Amino acid sequence: MDKSSEILINIKNVSKEYGTAYGNFKALDNISLGIRNGQMVALTGKSGSGKSTILNMITGIDKPTLGSITIAGVQVEKLTEDELAIWRGKNIGIVFQFFQLLPSLTVAENVMLPMDFCNTINRKERRSKALTLLDQVGIKEQADKFPSTLSGGQQQRAAIARALANDPRIIVADEPTGNLDSQNTMAILELFTKLVRLGKTVVVVTHEKDFSNYFPNKVILSDGKIINSTGIEIN
C-alpha cells in the first residue's frame, strides 16, 4: 500500500460516557472515522459536540467506553499508563490553546523537554535540535528568552516546536488559534500546512468556520455524532 493512502488513525465504533451528578453524559455516540497519513483535518462543531473528546481519544488522554482507537497499528486504549506515556511522547505532538509553556524555562529548554522525557535524542544534540525546530517555526532568535517575554503568536510557535521535538508522525491541536489575532492565526495555519507538506498528519479542533482553504478534510460534529464530513473515511 502507498504510505500516503494509509489509514493512520482508525476510530472504530467509539462511544464515550461520563458520569455526572445528573446521570451519564454521552460525549461521543458510536463514532467511526479514518484519518489517512499526511492529511490535515479540522474537527468542528459547537461547544460540547465531542471535538475535544475525539482529540483526547487520539492522544490516549482518555479511553473510550466502547470501541477502539488504532493508530499506526497500535490499539491505544489497551496500553498501560506507562506504555501510553512512552508511546504518546514518541508518536503524538500536542499543541494547546493556552500554549502550556513552563514559565521558569527558556523557550529552547521548553522545546527540549520532550526529548529529555523520551530520551530519543542524544543529550549533547538536544539544544541543536531545539534551535533547528525554532528556526523551522520562525523564532530561533527567541530561544534563550522566557515565554512571558514572547507575544501570543510567538508562544504558540514555540509550543509547535515543542510538539515536533521527537519528530512525531501526528500533530494534534486543540483550538490552537483561539487566543490569537487574525494575522497570527493565519501564520499558524500556514505553519500547519507546511508541516503536512513535510509528511506530518495534523488534526485540529476549531470553532472557526472561515478556514476552509486550509482544511480540505473536515469532520463536523453535533451532540457526539458526525453530521457531515469532507475527505474523511467514515466507516
C-alpha angles and dihedrals in degrees: 000000000000105000090223089063095046116123098235099176116039116183108185126191092326122178125173126194128184124199114234136174087261096049134273119338117206107216093174125026115201097314120184125178142141125217115198127222111273098018125136107215133186120206106202139174141104124304110288094024093119102259098127091040089060089050090051089052092052093050094043091237085127132021128224122253087218133006135031141276114207119184120182089338096311118118097219101195091059094059119104117240091259092048090046094053092053094043093048093048092055101037110029130055113197125205117191131205092237095043095235093217115162106248096210093058128071119247091258091049090052090054091049094054097087089048089054092048097049097031089217096139129051110262092236091055099047099090091047089051091049091051091049090053093046088051089050091056093042104251106093090130089063094057098111097039126097118251093247090066093057129086120247092259092050091049091052090050088052089050090052091050088052090050088055094049097107095035095248121191092225132051118191123188128189110208090325093174097041094107098037133094120244095265094052091042092059091045091054092047090050088052091053089049089053090052090054090052087054090056104267125135110227126196116185129187111210142159091204118111099186098074099084092121089061098042116053086167119061139168118196117201135193127177092348096309134103108245098172141001142182126203093355128113109239111194 
